[in-house]
Amino acid sequence: AAVVPGPVLSPAPSERRKQFAVSRLCALLASAVADALRHGRLPCVIGGEHSCAGGTWTGVTRALDGDLGLVWVDAHMDAHTPSTSHTGRLHGMPLAWLLGEDDDPLYGLAAGVLDPRHVCLLGVRSFEPEEEARLRRLGVRVILMPEIEKRGIDAALAEALAIATAGTAAFGISVDLDVVTPEEAPGVGTPVKGGMPGA
């Protein structure tokens, strides 16, 4: 199938409020992704960091008849909310928001588009206790990097896909490049020692 370029979304040059800018961009992104799916196209979203996942997966769920499964491939859990974040960085919050944990609305969209039973994190090796506690409470499966090293990537990925496809209408994969080693992805904003080989 032919590749059809979608829109390039950028914040308004005059917008100085980060949260509002991300909110507007994610709303536009959700509409673009839903529109692509409704026209029979498979969306591939490339963003500067993982906060775009809020708009991406909201858009997918809008166009889907049934639950969405998600494999979250990332060095981080991205499961903070504004009240638990140590840094206030929005790219550390999209998964919590997608799971309905929005103590302070982030994106101007309806939170809670994912069922925790259908989500699996893969490759995590940097997180705070609040994130770990939240995902444990919600019942989200997290496969940390040491477990991948012990079991092998094929077995870990098979488990993640089984979780994302059990009782769902479709599944997606959300990848943050910081999941690979810093040597192989030196340009990421939040590098973490170790990681999956990029090859």
C-alpha positions in Angstrom: 0.0 0.0 0.0 1.1 3.5 -0.7 2.4 5.7 2.1 0.2 8.8 2.5 1.9 11.6 4.5 -0.3 13.0 7.2 -0.3 16.4 8.8 2.7 17.8 10.5 1.5 19.3 13.8 3.3 22.1 15.5 2.5 24.4 18.5 1.4 27.9 17.8 4.5 30.2 17.8 2.8 32.5 20.4 1.9 29.7 22.8 4.1 29.8 25.9 2.2 27.4 28.2 3.6 23.9 27.7 0.6 22.0 29.0 -1.8 23.9 26.9 0.4 23.5 23.8 0.6 19.7 24.4 -3.1 19.6 25.0 -4.0 21.3 21.7 -1.5 19.2 19.8 -2.8 15.9 21.2 -6.4 16.9 20.4 -5.4 17.6 16.8 -3.3 14.4 16.7 -6.2 12.3 18.0 -8.5 13.6 15.2 -5.8 13.0 12.6 -5.2 9.4 13.8 -8.9 8.6 14.0 -9.5 10.0 10.5 -6.6 7.9 9.1 -8.1 4.7 10.5 -11.6 5.6 9.3 -10.2 5.9 5.8 -8.5 2.4 6.1 -5.0 3.7 6.6 -2.6 2.4 9.3 -1.3 5.5 11.2 2.4 5.8 12.1 3.0 8.7 14.4 6.5 10.1 14.9 6.8 12.5 17.7 9.6 14.4 19.5 8.8 12.7 22.8 6.3 10.3 24.3 3.6 12.8 25.3 2.2 12.4 21.8 1.0 9.0 22.9 -2.0 10.7 24.6 -3.3 11.9 21.2 -2.2 8.9 19.2 -4.0 6.2 21.3 -7.0 8.4 22.0 -7.5 8.7 18.2 -7.1 4.9 17.7 -9.8 4.2 20.3 -12.2 6.6 18.7 -12.1 4.7 15.5 -12.2 1.2 17.1 -15.2 -0.9 17.9 -13.9 -2.7 21.0 -11.0 -2.5 23.4 -7.4 -1.5 22.3 -4.4 -3.5 23.5 -1.1 -1.7 23.9 2.5 -2.7 24.1 4.4 0.2 25.7 8.1 -0.2 24.8 10.1 2.3 26.9 12.9 2.7 29.4 10.4 4.6 31.6 6.9 3.9 32.9 5.5 7.3 31.9 2.9 6.6 34.6 3.1 9.8 36.7 0.3 12.3 37.1 0.9 16.0 37.9 0.5 15.3 41.6 3.1 12.5 41.7 5.6 13.8 39.1 9.0 14.7 40.5 9.8 16.9 37.5 6.5 18.1 36.0 7.6 16.8 32.6 4.5 15.9 30.5 6.3 13.1 28.7 6.4 11.2 32.0 2.6 11.1 32.2 0.9 9.9 29.1 0.4 6.3 30.1 -1.2 7.2 33.4 -3.5 9.5 31.6 -4.5 6.9 29.0 -5.3 4.5 31.9 -7.6 7.1 33.5 -5.3 8.4 36.2 -5.8 12.1 35.6 -5.7 14.0 38.9 -5.2 17.2 36.9 -6.5 17.0 33.3 -3.5 17.0 30.9 -4.7 16.9 27.4 -8.2 18.3 27.2 -9.4 14.9 26.1 -11.3 12.2 27.9 -8.9 10.1 29.9 -9.1 6.4 30.5 -9.2 5.0 27.0 -7.2 1.9 27.9 -8.2 -1.0 30.1 -5.1 -1.9 32.2 -5.7 -5.6 31.6 -4.7 -5.1 27.9 -1.5 -3.1 28.5 2.0 -4.4 28.9 5.2 -2.4 29.4 8.4 -3.8 27.9 12.0 -2.8 28.6 11.5 -0.5 31.6 14.6 0.2 33.7 14.0 3.7 35.2 11.0 4.7 37.3 9.8 6.2 40.5 8.0 4.4 43.4 4.7 6.3 42.7 4.6 5.0 39.1 5.4 1.4 40.1 2.7 1.5 42.8 0.1 3.0 40.4 0.7 0.3 37.7 0.7 -2.5 40.3 -2.6 -1.2 41.7 -4.1 -1.1 38.2 -2.8 -4.6 37.4 -0.6 -3.5 34.4 2.0 -6.1 33.5 5.5 -4.5 33.5 8.4 -6.5 32.1 11.6 -4.9 33.4 14.8 -5.0 31.5 16.5 -7.5 33.8 13.6 -9.9 33.2 14.1 -9.5 29.4 17.8 -10.2 29.8 17.0 -13.4 31.8 14.1 -14.7 29.6 15.1 -13.3 26.2 13.4 -10.7 24.1 11.3 -13.2 22.1 9.6 -14.7 25.1 9.0 -11.2 26.7 7.6 -9.9 23.4 5.4 -12.9 23.0 3.9 -12.4 26.5 3.4 -8.7 25.8 1.6 -9.4 22.5 -0.6 -12.1 24.3 -1.7 -9.5 26.8 -2.4 -6.8 24.1 -4.4 -9.2 22.0 -6.4 -11.1 24.6 -10.0 -9.9 24.2 -9.2 -6.8 22.2 -10.4 -5.6 18.9 -6.9 -4.4 17.9 -3.5 -3.6 19.4 -0.8 -1.0 19.0 2.8 -0.6 19.8 4.2 2.6 21.4 8.0 2.9 21.2 10.2 5.4 22.9 13.7 5.3 21.5 15.2 5.5 24.9 14.4 1.8 25.3 17.6 1.1 23.3 21.0 1.7 24.7 22.3 5.3 24.9 25.2 4.3 22.7 22.7 3.4 19.9 20.3 6.3 20.5 22.5 9.1 21.8 20.0 11.9 20.9 17.2 10.9 23.2 16.2 13.4 25.9 16.2 11.0 28.9 18.9 8.3 28.3 19.1 5.4 30.7 22.1 3.1 31.0 21.7 -0.4 29.5 18.7 -1.2 27.3 17.7 -3.3 24.4 20.1 -3.6 21.5 18.9 -1.5 18.6 19.8 -4.1 15.9 
